[in-house]
Every structure is written in C-alpha cells, then in structure tokens.
Amino acid sequence: MSSATVTRRTESELEAPARRKLTPLRLLLHGFLITVALTWLFPIAWAVLTSLRSYEYTAANGYVSFGGWTLDNYVTAWRTAEFGKHFLNSVYITVPAVLLTLFLASCVAFVIARFSWKLNLVLLGVFTAANLLPQQALLIPLFRLFTEVPLPEFMSDSELLYDSYWGLILINVAFQCGFCVFVLSNYMKALPRDLYEAAMVDGASIWRQYWQVTMPLCRPALAALATLEVTWIYNEFFWATVLMRTGDKFPVTSSLNNLRGEFFTDNNLVSAGSVLVAIPTLVIFFMLQRHFVRGLTLGASKG
C-alpha cells in the first residue's frame, strides 16, 4: 500500500466525523428554527414594507398589496416627531445610565465573587430578586417619591426628580443593576484566584485588584452587557411616559406618540418612525457583535 493511499484514507477518516447525517430529528429541528426565525422577522419586514408605501395607496388597495412606494413617510416622521432633538435626549439618558449600571454592578459583583462571607448569597439574591418584581407594581409609590424629591435648579428645570433626566437615569440603573450583578458575579467567580494572590503579594490594594486585575479580564462580559443595556434602556418607553411631562425632554421612543393623530393614526407614518428609532440599536449591535458573542461564549465555557 503506497503512502499516498494511506494519506488519502487518513484525510477521509478525519473529514468523515465532520459530516452530519440529516436525520428526521435534525430536519425537524432545522424546520423549527427556520419557522421561529421567520416568525421573528415577519413584523420587522412588515413594518419596513409598510413604511415604504403611501397612506393613500394602502387605504385604497389594502395593506396586502404592492405599490405606492415612497420615502416621504421617513421625511414626514423625522419632521413631525422631531427625532433629531429626541435622539439627543435618549443619548443624555442612555449613556450615563449604562455606564453607571455597569460600574455599580461590577463593584457589587466583585465583592460577591472576591470575598466569602455569610451574607454573600443573600446580597446576590436581593439584587437578582429586583428583576422579578413587575415595574408597574411600583408605579404609584415611585411617582409620589419623584414628585417630592427636590433637585437644584441647575439639575432640573422643575426642581424635582420628576420631569428630569436624572430621574430616568436613576430608575433605569435601579432596575438594570440586578441582572448585571448576576452575570458579572458568575463571570468573576470563574477567574483564577491565583491572580488575586499574586496581586496581594505585590502589594495591590482592593481597588487595584478590582480596577487593574478584574476589570480588564471582564471586558468581553462588559461588552456583552453594554450591548444589551443600551438596547433595553434606549427602548424603554414606560417610565419615560410616566415620569416626564415636558415634551421636549422625552426620549426618542416616547416621541413616537407625536405621530398619532387626534382622530386617526397613519400606520405607514408610525412604521417609518419605528424604523428610524430602531436604527441606532441595530448599528450598535452590529458594531459590538463580535464582542457580544465572544462575551457570551467565554462566560459559557468558564461557567
């Protein structure tokens, strides 16, 4: 038997395990995943299709038709809802809320993962349990609290926590910290303790262990959480509608209300506005997609 024949057989034997047979169960699984993906994408595709058609055409021919293509809905939505101003409002709320959430959550997660004490699990449970409480259940007490907490005039025109950016930042931080603490604490527990012992031998303080040892190793997890938090806080609609009264301060999601008519609503116009509002989150996700997937993968392999 020649060496070339042996080489060909060896290569074929190595390639054989990589080929998976299409069993009925696998075909059923693929069919299920394709169905779920199409079901998930259908509303988005329908919104984009509706936004590209004029209201006059869909009113005459129905939405299950093709034609009446136009980009006027996007121009009208941008002008009517004043998206340019409200996008900035969303930036004022989202960026500080995400940074503050990740910083505070990483501090708590470091304490839970680094130190062993009796209330360790209790502290983690308290932060995690906050995510199990429906936000709507706290509407009345939080509304009363926000209308009674004073703020300096340079921080809020209303001189209250109510109707201020600070109020929305704090409410988002409060409700998002629990999830971030849970993820980061599990991620930090997987880090080798030898790193901390070596840092202590070198005379590193607790702050240096947190900032110079732990945080650089948690960049993938922080990037994944940042992607999720930007999406969740940016898309937040409920609290902005309840805790804001000045229309010029509304974030971009709440400004979609400006596209509703008094007697009827142009669904084509609302669809165009919804697509415009969704574009920034899509851009951020695709920019951080590599870090997002890497963070989830590393967390899964270490945990």
C-alpha positions in Angstrom: 0.0 0.0 0.0 1.5 3.3 -1.0 1.9 6.3 1.2 -0.4 8.4 -1.0 -3.2 5.8 -0.4 -2.7 5.9 3.3 -2.7 9.7 3.3 -6.0 9.8 1.3 -7.6 7.3 3.7 -6.4 9.3 6.7 -7.8 12.5 5.3 -11.1 10.9 4.5 -11.4 9.4 8.0 -10.7 12.8 9.5 -13.3 14.5 7.4 -15.9 11.8 8.0 -16.9 12.9 11.6 -17.4 16.5 10.4 -20.2 15.4 8.1 -23.5 15.1 9.9 -26.3 13.0 8.6 -29.6 14.7 8.0 -31.7 12.6 10.3 -35.5 13.2 10.6 -34.9 14.7 14.1 -32.3 17.1 12.7 -34.6 18.1 9.8 -37.4 18.7 12.3 -35.1 20.9 14.4 -33.9 22.9 11.3 -37.5 23.4 10.3 -38.5 24.6 13.7 -35.6 27.1 13.9 -36.4 28.4 10.4 -40.0 28.9 11.4 -39.1 30.7 14.6 -36.7 32.9 12.7 -39.3 33.8 10.0 -41.9 34.5 12.7 -39.5 36.8 14.5 -38.5 38.6 11.3 -42.0 39.0 9.9 -43.1 42.0 12.0 -39.9 43.8 11.2 -40.2 43.1 7.5 -43.9 44.1 7.5 -43.0 47.4 9.3 -40.3 48.2 6.7 -42.7 47.3 3.8 -45.5 49.5 5.3 -43.2 52.4 5.9 -42.2 52.5 2.2 -45.8 52.9 1.0 -48.1 55.9 0.9 -51.2 56.0 3.1 -53.4 56.9 0.1 -52.3 53.7 -1.7 -52.8 51.3 1.3 -56.2 53.0 2.1 -57.4 52.3 -1.4 -55.8 48.9 -2.0 -55.3 47.5 1.4 -52.1 46.6 3.2 -51.9 43.1 1.5 -50.8 44.7 -1.8 -47.7 46.0 -3.5 -47.3 49.5 -4.9 -47.4 53.1 -3.8 -43.7 53.2 -3.0 -42.4 56.4 -1.4 -39.8 57.7 1.1 -42.0 60.6 2.1 -43.1 58.8 5.3 -39.5 58.9 6.7 -39.2 62.7 5.9 -42.5 63.4 7.5 -41.9 61.3 10.5 -38.5 62.9 11.2 -40.0 66.4 11.0 -43.3 65.7 12.8 -41.8 63.8 15.8 -38.6 66.0 15.9 -36.4 62.9 16.1 -33.2 64.9 15.9 -33.9 66.6 19.3 -35.3 63.5 20.9 -32.4 61.3 19.8 -30.1 63.6 21.8 -32.4 63.2 24.8 -32.0 59.4 24.5 -28.3 59.9 24.5 -28.4 62.0 27.6 -30.3 59.2 29.4 -28.8 56.1 27.9 -25.1 56.8 28.1 -24.9 57.8 31.8 -27.4 55.0 32.8 -25.4 52.3 31.0 -22.0 53.5 32.4 -23.4 53.9 35.9 -25.1 50.5 35.8 -22.0 48.6 34.7 -19.8 50.4 37.2 -22.1 49.8 40.2 -22.9 46.2 39.1 -19.2 45.4 38.7 -18.4 46.7 42.2 -21.1 44.6 43.8 -20.2 41.6 41.6 -16.5 41.9 42.6 -17.4 41.9 46.3 -19.6 38.8 45.9 -17.1 36.9 43.8 -13.9 38.0 45.6 -14.9 37.7 49.3 -16.6 34.9 51.2 -18.9 36.0 54.0 -22.3 35.0 55.4 -24.5 37.4 53.5 -22.8 36.7 50.2 -25.7 34.8 48.6 -28.3 37.0 50.4 -26.8 40.1 48.7 -26.8 38.4 45.3 -30.4 37.3 45.9 -31.5 40.8 46.8 -30.1 42.2 43.6 -31.5 39.4 41.5 -34.9 39.4 43.1 -35.4 43.0 42.0 -35.7 41.8 38.4 -38.6 39.5 39.4 -40.8 42.4 40.6 -43.1 43.9 37.9 -42.1 47.5 37.4 -45.8 48.5 37.1 -46.4 47.5 40.7 -44.1 50.3 41.8 -45.7 53.0 39.7 -47.7 54.8 42.4 -45.0 54.9 45.2 -42.2 55.8 42.7 -44.4 58.6 41.2 -45.1 60.1 44.6 -41.4 59.8 45.5 -40.2 61.5 42.4 -42.7 64.4 42.9 -41.4 65.0 46.4 -37.6 64.7 46.0 -36.1 68.2 45.3 -33.2 68.9 43.0 -31.2 72.1 42.4 -32.4 74.3 39.6 -29.2 73.7 37.5 -30.0 69.9 37.6 -33.7 70.1 36.8 -36.0 72.8 35.5 -38.8 71.5 37.7 -36.5 71.5 40.7 -37.8 67.9 41.3 -36.7 64.5 40.4 -39.9 64.3 38.5 -39.6 65.5 34.9 -35.8 65.4 34.8 -33.2 63.3 33.1 -31.8 62.3 36.4 -35.0 60.6 37.4 -35.0 58.4 34.3 -31.3 57.6 34.7 -31.8 56.5 38.3 -34.8 54.4 37.6 -33.0 52.6 34.7 -30.0 52.0 36.9 -32.1 50.6 39.7 -33.9 48.1 37.5 -30.9 47.0 35.4 -28.3 46.5 38.1 -29.7 43.2 39.3 -29.2 41.4 36.0 -25.7 42.8 35.5 -24.7 41.8 39.0 -25.9 38.3 38.4 -24.0 37.9 35.1 -20.8 39.6 36.3 -20.6 37.8 39.6 -20.7 34.4 37.9 -18.1 35.6 35.4 -15.8 36.9 38.1 -16.1 33.7 40.1 -14.5 31.8 37.2 -11.4 33.9 37.3 -8.3 32.2 38.8 -7.8 33.2 42.5 -4.0 32.9 41.9 -4.3 36.3 40.2 -5.5 38.0 43.3 -2.9 36.2 45.5 -0.2 37.4 43.2 -1.6 40.9 43.3 -1.7 40.8 47.1 1.9 39.7 47.2 2.8 42.7 45.0 1.1 44.9 47.5 -2.0 45.7 45.4 -4.9 47.2 47.3 -8.5 46.0 46.9 -9.2 48.9 44.5 -6.2 48.0 42.3 -7.3 44.3 42.3 -10.7 45.4 41.1 -9.7 48.1 38.6 -6.4 46.7 37.2 -6.8 42.9 37.6 -10.5 42.1 37.4 -12.0 44.7 35.1 -9.6 44.1 32.1 -10.4 40.4 32.3 -14.1 41.2 32.3 -14.1 43.2 29.1 -15.9 40.6 27.0 -18.7 40.3 29.6 -18.9 44.1 29.9 -19.2 44.5 26.2 -22.0 41.9 26.0 -23.8 43.6 28.9 -23.3 47.0 27.4 -24.9 45.9 24.1 -27.9 44.5 26.0 -28.2 47.5 28.3 -28.0 50.1 25.5 -30.8 48.3 23.7 -33.0 47.9 26.8 -32.5 51.5 28.2 -32.8 53.1 24.8 -36.0 51.3 24.0 -37.5 52.0 27.4 -41.0 53.6 27.0 -43.0 53.1 30.2 -41.0 55.2 32.7 -40.3 58.0 30.3 -44.0 58.4 29.7 -44.9 58.3 33.4 -42.1 60.3 34.9 -41.9 63.0 32.2 -44.3 65.8 31.4 -42.3 68.2 29.2 -42.5 67.0 25.6 -39.1 68.5 24.7 -37.4 66.2 27.2 -39.0 62.9 26.0 -36.6 60.2 24.7 -37.0 59.2 21.1 -39.2 56.2 21.8 -41.8 58.3 23.7 -41.7 60.9 20.9 -43.5 58.3 18.7 -46.7 59.5 20.3 -46.3 62.7 18.3 -47.1 60.6 15.2 -50.6 59.7 16.4 -53.5 61.8 15.1 -56.4 63.0 17.1 -59.0 61.1 15.1 -56.9 58.5 13.2 -53.4 57.2 13.1 -51.4 56.8 9.9 -49.8 53.4 10.3 -47.5 54.0 7.4 -46.1 57.0 9.2 -45.8 55.3 12.5 -44.0 52.4 10.8 -41.5 54.8 9.3 -40.9 56.4 12.7 -40.4 53.0 14.3 -37.8 52.0 11.7 -35.9 55.3 12.3 -36.0 54.7 16.1 -34.7 51.2 15.7 -31.7 52.1 13.5 -29.3 53.2 16.3 -29.7 50.0 18.3 -29.1 47.9 15.2 -25.9 49.9 14.4 -24.6 49.5 18.0 -25.4 45.8 18.0 -23.5 45.1 14.7 -20.6 47.3 15.9 -20.3 45.2 19.1 -21.5 41.9 17.7 -18.0 40.3 17.9 -17.5 41.4 21.5 -21.1 40.4 22.3 -20.8 36.8 21.0 -17.3 36.5 22.5 -18.5 37.6 25.9 -21.4 35.1 25.9 -19.1 32.3 24.7 -16.4 32.9 27.3 -19.0 33.1 30.0 -20.5 29.8 28.9 -17.1 28.0 28.7 -15.9 29.2 32.1 -19.1 28.6 34.0 
